[in-house]
Amino acid sequence: MSFQPVILWTDALVYLLVFLLAITVWHTRRHQHLLMPWRRVAQSRIGQATMVILAFYVIVGLLDTLHFNPRSGEDEQGRAVYSTEVLSALDVIAGPLRTQREKTYSAPFATHLFSKETIERASGETVRDYPRLQYGGAHLAESGEGRVADVFAKAAFGALKGALVWLLLMLLLHRLRVRRVAHLLMPGSTHPWQIGGWTALLVLAVFAALWELAGYYHVLGTDKVGEDVFYQSLKSIRTGLLIGTLTTLVMLPAAILLGIMAGYFRGWVDDVIQYLYTTLNSIPGVLLIAAAVLMMQIYMSNHADEFNSLTERADLRLLFLCLILGVTSWTSLCRLLRGETLKLRELEYVQAARAFGVGHFRILVRHILPNVMHIVLITIVLDFSGLVLAEAVLSYISIGVDPATSSWGNMINGARLELAREPVVWWSLLAAFGFMFTLVLAANLFSDVVRDAFDPRLRRQR
């Protein structure tokens, strides 16, 4: 084989999360009362548009989760030898974006470096000028003449490619007899599926245009070591999604179990659980995270031989950050579930089940848990954007993910010193802010739609 599959700790948890999501979708499709709220989400114009944007982020994140060691050659016995470098499917697709590095800073779509250097001409003359980039705009003349027209032409060509991909996708859906595709072709219609379709066209066209340009220019410039900022932004998507999803996966079991137990059993069980989350809330979260990350760094420094590569080391720190964020973020959901369970345990059907001698475990599973799941789901989607922002803040103060891990927080942290330069290097900060803002905004709008669809009180008001 030309590669050797590698499964990191976070990769395994992502695969588990995808499997659980598939099981949930299969179970939901078989029960009409579970399917109806999701149909209300699909019938929302905002829901359709945000689902398309979130799907783009998820696809990029999943591509960056498929890791492997590339083959580096053969040994004396003819057996394959694999490199210790860990790459992903996104790295292979990105290709030149990963390998074509410049000397240092360059602005978006630039053909020359951002700072002047001493250059020796072919004639032997030494001058101070902006050196030519090695890869950015290399197909243009030495002076970079015709760059603007070339950028527009390649952007239009890339957008056309994206539109053709969208058209093929629509034809495929039509071939699969997806009847809602017909709404996309109705002029003047504002059907939710049409909004979703046009959003997909916009996303594909914009990304295809940027991807086409990325083969010839550094569309978002380069950083201090000459790495492409557009590539860094794409690589950071996985980190943001992992922080938002794996943290939820960590905190859900404790929040659900302790929350419904406290509300159902009351008495000393309720007192112990309340004391537990009240005490945990009294500890400053940032200090707790900083102490835990420092302990993890000391462990990794003392056991460096346990890690085959820097990628595995950075992945373990990312996993540990998800764990500690999960430990510090389950208390709010636990409190909500406790309050809802206190109300549910007094309802007639729960009292009747207890009168007939039904066991506590069966009551919790059959009567309490299904009726609090709307709170769980709403909390998950509402907390996602907050966790993405939390990673950026923690990385900014150097207690977040490993510096070797691509993340928007590390990009913002690196841009902190760049803003003090004259002239200002602004594109790294703008790129991280733009990608993170789009994800958080889409997640917030989608969470509002989910809350409206699943909250029974809001449905009764309507």
Protein Blocks (a to p, Z undefined) as FASTA:
>chain_A
ZZdcdddfklmmmmmmmmmmmmmmmmmmmpmklmmmmmmmmmpmklmmmmmmmmmmmmmm
mmmmmgcdddfbdcfkopacddfbdcdfklmmnmmmmmmccfbdcdehiabdfbdcdddd
fkopacddddddfkgoplpcfkopoklmmmmmmmmmmmmmmmmmmmmmmmmmmmnopakl
mmmmmghiacfklmmmmmmmmmmmmmmmmmmmmmmmcfkopafkopafklmmmmmmmmmm
mmmmmmmmmmmmmmmmmmmmmmmngmmllmmmmmmmmmmmmpcfklmmmmmmmmmmmmmm
mmmmlpmbfklmmmmmmmmmmmmmmmmmmmmmmmmmmmmmmmmmmpmklmmmmmnopafk
lmmmmmmmmmmmmmmmmmmmmmmmmmmmmmmmmmmnopaccfklccfklmmmmmmmmmmp
ccddfklmmmmmmmmmmmmmmmmmmmmmmmmmmmmklmmmZZ
